[in-house]
Amino acid sequence: MSDSETVPPAAAGAGPEGPGGAPALPREALEIAAGYAFAGPALDLGALLWDGACLPDAQIRIPLPMLNRHGLVAGATGTGKTKTLQLIAEQLSAQGVPVFLADVKGDVSGISAPGEPGDKVRERAGEVHQEWTPGGCPAEFYALGGLGHGIPVRATVTSFGPVLLSKVLRLNQTQEQSLGLIFHYADQKGLELVDLKDLRAVVAFLTSDEGKQELKGIGGLSTATAGVILRSLTAFEAQGMSPFFGEPEFDTSELTRTAQDGRGVVSVLELPAVQDKPQLFSTFLMWLLADLFHDLPEVGDADKPKLVFFFDEAHLLFNDASKAFLDSITQTVRLIRSKGVGVFFVTQTPKDVPGDVLAQLGNRVQHALRAFTPDDQKALKSTVKTFPNSPYDLEEVLTGLGTGEAVVTVLSEKGAPTPVAATRLRAPQSLMGPVAPDALDRAVRASPLHGRYAQAVDRESAYEKLTAAQAEAAAAPGSAGRDEQDAPRAARSGGGRSRAPKEEASVVEQVVGSGMFTSLARSMGTQIGREITRSLFGTARKRR
């Protein structure tokens, strides 16, 4: 059923018979179906299941304006969560809404290609009264740091910020706060943190004999803690993480584009190459969301979202997270709705998502759960308690759902929860599987974004400035005769250049010397003597 068609009379509760003399819906099913009889544009999920039968005249839908009220797609492995994402994403694209999908398993790229007809597809379409026609969506493919098939997505260390970086470095709360002080120091001193070697250079300087006195000016940072951070950074780089940080930095406004025909572009972030780095990719996804939050204007309640963001394997984001990190996620999810962005968390059970975040998720698609162990039973009971009152025996239903079936409740056009509806979901019209790697590579190279982001750039930043300052200090005339206390002062004042007694050195000159700033005008992240404005996550507000 298209978005413009009216709801079948039986679904609206009219008359004892459905269209064409079909059997009347049971009273309970009529009441549920009436809760999904929306007047405005909506996405079609599937047909109601009641008493073991599929009732195609009772269609289950999500109002398009409510997609920015966030959602949860949950269920055990193999129950059809990925296909549900695909089904929702392709309908959003058709409505002109851009979509972001995190492709952890490498099987979402097929959304760009038409689906393949087959007996199972035809059977499912017939069961739910779906007019199935194959069709793909306009898509862009990205890869973290260029590892894998996709346009490289990078972030500068400055933009990433101390809170998110602490998460991937697995720092404790004290070390996280200390890293924040290091960022504060670098911001004040005009030391651009573009890549990991820049941050390592600043921390190494602060732990060196020359830099220890600088620690006194940023109280609360001990040499021992700075040393722990430095070792964590070194280990992080040794694991091959450097490509994810650097320039050109990805502009997250690319995710909100539409195609020439008006359809929303589906941005697929390919993550199979970094499956063994879950902390990294989950935190990078949060950076994307936080960066969008900075840049997008307030829109309030719009006719449709500006972007819907699907956060796959969401439990990885919350594992071992600090309280400050969780508070920041909750705040971001709560506030980003007013920017027109909807966020769907995708995970196995609702208990994977903290309660404060779960409370923000108005739309729920719950696939089958397994109850093989006492822990499974406990998770099942907890999941049932998160749903509104229902005529279903949800414990029985949730353990008996088949693949491609789910229990659904969404927000109505008035913002009230709809009745709980067991649903047989529609089949995606795009390819249910990955596209061939060579076709994926051709699509990436043909993208207008490829030339903008493909080649990494390593410009002068903190590492180069500190290295040059040390070399300048060592080579300055008379440096051999200075005592140890004069050496750090020379490094910070520009290598022994003469200066009028009352002339004040700039903040940057105190660190790297006045001759080191030929490229300062190219700096996008900092200004001399001014601390970067940072967000809830400590991420920098970029000037575009």
Secondary structure, DSSP 8 states (H G I E B T S, - for coil): --TTS---TTTTT-SSS-GGG-----HHHHHHHHTT--SS-EEEEEEEEETTEEEEEEEEEEEGGGGGG-EEEE--TTSSHHHHHHHHHHHHHHTT--EEEEESSS--GGGGSB----HHHHHHHHHTT---------EEEEEETT-SSSEEE-B-HHHH-HHHHHHHHT--HHHHHHHHHHHHHHHHHT----SHHHHHHHHHHHHSTTTHHHHTTSTT--HHHHHHHHHHHHHHHHTT-GGGB-BS---GGGGG-B-TTS-B-EEEEE-GGGTT-HHHHHHHHHHHHHHHHHHS----S-SS-SEEEEESSTHHHHTT--HHHHHHHHHHHHHHGGGTEEEEEEES-GGGS-HHHHTT--EEEE-----SSHHHHHHHHHHHHTS---SS-HHHHHHH--TTEEEEE-B-TTS-B---EEEEE---SB-SS---HHHHHHHHHHSTTHHHHSS-B--S-HHHHHHHHHHHHHHSTTGGG--TTHHHHHHHHTSS----TT----HHHHHH-GGG-TTGGG-SS-BTTB---B-TTS-B----
